[in-house]
Amino acid sequence: MRKRKMNITHGWFHFVSVDFLIIDDVQFFSGKEKTQDVFFHIFNHLHQTGKQLILTADKPPIEMQGMEQRLLSRFKWGLSADLQVPDLETRIAILDTKIKMDGIDMPKDVAEYLAYSITSNIRELQGALITLLAQSSFNKKPINLELAKSMIDKFVKNTAREVSIDYIQKVVCDYFDLPIELLKSKTRKRDVVQARQLAMYFSKSMTKSSLAKIGMHCGGKDHATVLHACRTVNNLIDTDKQFKTYVTDLQKKISIE
């Protein structure tokens, strides 16, 4: 018993002597009374001495079950931030930074393709980049879009993939030679409206996103606008041969399987 107490005291001293404490997945403290009691005192000491703490969890404090109220109240003292999966622009920026830091010579379209294809998390995105570089080096092949597509097929072949709304918008805008900002704008020009409706149509049919989310990505439109766009596209497929060609071409381009 004395030895166990000494170990706890030693562990306590280690934590209270730091200037900065980061703890991941604090939700796992739930139901562990002794752990919570020890952490309560560590938290108090560090906070009272002006030290910094960063805590992460898979849910906000209000949703944590089996956690002492005195701890939950302290979790609410600081700034709370809801961290989401990085969006397309963030993923591209992370890749660009990594490429520049490592002095890698990589075409822009290849980096963008990686960012469009790997949407789950940054670790997988970095892993895809390393795999692409390795394949290029080992097989003595140039880093291009063809190699990237081949690598992506193998890299995520066992993972259920879903194209993103961002990816669909990029393909549609490239096809019609329009800037994405214009597609998301409020303009009612016929060519832009048509491209926007196609982006909504494919987002509804090829992703699991809600109508509200699709509308939000397309310039803050509501769900009724998305439904109208889908009906319009279906009608034009049946009545306009040129438009049907657009849909067929885009279907092939958007697919990343």
Secondary structure, 3 states (H helix, E strand, C coil): CHHHHHHHHHHHHHHHCCCEEEECCHHHHCCCHHHHHHHHHHHHHHHHCCCEEEECCCCCHHHCCCCCHHHHHHHCCCCCCCCCCCCHHHHHHHHHHHHHHCCCCCCHHHHHHHHHHCCCCHHHHHHHHHHHHHHHHHCCCCCCHHHHHHHHHHHCCCCCCCCCHHHHHHHHHHHHCCCHHHHCCCCCCHHHHHHHHHHHHHHHHHCCCCHHHHHHHCCCCCHHHHHHHHHHHHHHHHHCHHHHHHHHHHHHHHCCC
